[in-house]
């Protein structure tokens, strides 16, 4: 095999590898966007149990200044309290998603609108984990944006 043939095959392998990685990154981003849309829908419907089902079985919600909610039952209770707190709209804006294997990291901002129209903005980081082929929230943490 000539040196030219080896170089051409190596170049093709690199191009195919990069194209595959780009397609995978796009698939992960679509899954994260779909997960966020499902979160918003369940939250606005007042269904804390449905929200908790978007998390892995051993997920953690790590709110600023409050205890960690570990596992789906505790996560459902946490979101039940947040829903009862009067949030009337939630808007998630993903800044970036990076993935490797069965884990992905998303960061972005969330805007919460209260019944009286007051708006609170926070920054968040979510670790997503593919569980039984489905991307789910695994670690969810945020803090107030200034």
C-alpha positions as CSV (number, residue, x, y, z in Angstrom):
1,X,0.0,0.0,0.0
2,X,1.4,3.4,-1.0
3,X,2.0,6.2,1.4
4,X,-0.6,8.2,-0.5
5,X,-3.3,5.5,0.1
6,X,-2.5,5.4,3.8
7,X,-2.8,9.2,4.1
8,X,-6.1,9.2,2.2
9,X,-7.5,6.5,4.4
10,X,-6.4,8.2,7.5
11,X,-7.9,11.5,6.3
12,X,-11.2,9.8,5.5
13,X,-11.2,8.1,9.0
14,X,-10.7,11.5,10.6
15,X,-13.5,13.2,8.6
16,X,-15.9,10.3,9.3
17,X,-15.0,10.5,13.0
18,X,-15.5,14.2,13.2
19,X,-18.8,14.0,11.4
20,X,-19.9,11.2,13.7
21,X,-19.0,13.3,16.8
22,X,-20.9,16.3,15.4
23,X,-24.0,14.2,14.8
24,X,-23.7,12.7,18.3
25,X,-23.4,16.2,19.8
26,X,-26.4,17.3,17.9
27,X,-28.4,14.3,19.1
28,X,-27.4,15.0,22.7
29,X,-28.4,18.7,22.3
30,X,-31.8,17.7,20.9
31,X,-32.3,15.3,23.8
32,X,-31.4,18.0,26.4
33,X,-33.8,20.5,24.6
34,X,-36.6,17.9,24.7
35,X,-35.9,17.1,28.4
36,X,-36.1,20.8,29.2
37,X,-39.3,21.2,27.3
38,X,-40.8,18.2,29.2
39,X,-39.6,19.7,32.4
40,X,-41.3,23.1,31.7
41,X,-44.5,21.3,30.6
42,X,-44.7,19.2,33.7
43,X,-43.7,22.1,36.0
44,X,-46.4,24.4,34.6
45,X,-49.0,21.7,34.8
46,X,-48.2,21.4,38.5
47,X,-47.1,17.8,38.3
48,X,-44.1,17.4,40.6
49,X,-44.1,13.6,40.2
50,X,-43.8,13.9,36.4
51,X,-41.0,16.4,36.9
52,X,-39.2,13.9,39.2
53,X,-39.5,11.2,36.6
54,X,-37.3,13.3,34.3
55,X,-34.4,12.6,36.7
56,X,-32.3,9.4,37.1
57,X,-33.3,7.1,39.9
58,X,-30.4,8.4,42.1
59,X,-30.4,12.0,41.0
60,X,-29.8,15.0,43.2
61,X,-31.3,18.5,43.1
62,X,-28.8,20.9,44.8
63,X,-30.6,24.2,45.4
64,X,-28.7,27.2,46.7
65,X,-29.3,27.6,50.5
66,X,-31.4,24.5,50.9
67,X,-30.9,20.8,51.6
68,X,-30.0,18.5,48.8
69,X,-33.0,16.5,47.5
70,X,-31.7,13.0,46.7
71,X,-33.8,10.4,44.8
72,X,-37.0,10.9,42.9
73,X,-39.3,11.0,46.0
74,X,-37.3,13.8,47.6
75,X,-37.0,15.6,44.2
76,X,-40.8,15.4,43.7
77,X,-41.3,16.9,47.2
78,X,-38.8,19.7,46.4
79,X,-40.6,20.6,43.1
80,X,-44.0,20.3,44.8
81,X,-42.9,23.1,47.1
82,X,-41.5,25.2,44.3
83,X,-44.7,24.8,42.3
84,X,-46.8,25.8,45.3
85,X,-44.5,28.8,45.7
86,X,-46.4,30.5,42.9
87,X,-44.1,30.3,39.8
88,X,-46.3,30.9,36.8
89,X,-43.7,30.6,34.1
90,X,-40.3,29.1,33.6
91,X,-37.9,29.7,30.7
92,X,-34.8,27.7,30.3
93,X,-32.0,29.0,28.0
94,X,-29.2,26.6,27.3
95,X,-25.8,28.2,26.8
96,X,-23.8,25.1,26.1
97,X,-24.0,21.3,26.1
98,X,-20.9,19.0,26.1
99,X,-21.0,15.3,26.2
100,X,-18.8,12.2,26.6
101,X,-20.3,8.7,26.7
102,X,-23.4,8.5,28.8
103,X,-22.8,11.8,30.5
104,X,-23.5,15.4,29.3
105,X,-23.2,18.7,31.0
106,X,-25.5,21.6,30.2
107,X,-25.2,25.2,31.5
108,X,-27.5,28.0,31.0
109,X,-30.0,30.4,32.6
110,X,-33.5,30.0,33.9
111,X,-36.0,32.8,34.3
112,X,-38.8,32.3,36.8
113,X,-41.9,34.5,36.6
114,X,-44.0,34.7,39.8
115,X,-47.8,35.2,39.9
116,X,-47.3,38.9,40.6
117,X,-45.0,39.3,37.5
118,X,-41.7,39.4,39.5
119,X,-38.9,37.8,37.6
120,X,-35.9,35.9,39.1
121,X,-33.0,34.8,36.9
122,X,-30.5,32.1,37.9
123,X,-27.6,30.3,36.3
124,X,-27.6,26.5,36.3
125,X,-25.5,23.5,35.5
126,X,-27.1,20.1,34.9
127,X,-25.3,16.8,34.5
128,X,-27.4,14.6,32.3
129,X,-27.0,10.9,32.3
130,X,-28.2,8.4,29.8
131,X,-30.2,5.8,31.7
132,X,-31.7,2.9,29.7
133,X,-31.1,4.8,26.5
134,X,-32.9,8.0,27.7
135,X,-31.2,11.2,28.7
136,X,-32.3,12.2,32.2
137,X,-31.2,14.9,34.7
138,X,-28.7,13.5,37.2
139,X,-27.3,16.5,39.1
140,X,-29.2,19.8,39.0
141,X,-27.6,22.9,40.7
142,X,-28.2,26.7,40.3
143,X,-27.5,30.0,41.8
144,X,-28.8,33.5,41.4
145,X,-27.5,35.5,38.5
146,X,-26.3,39.0,39.3
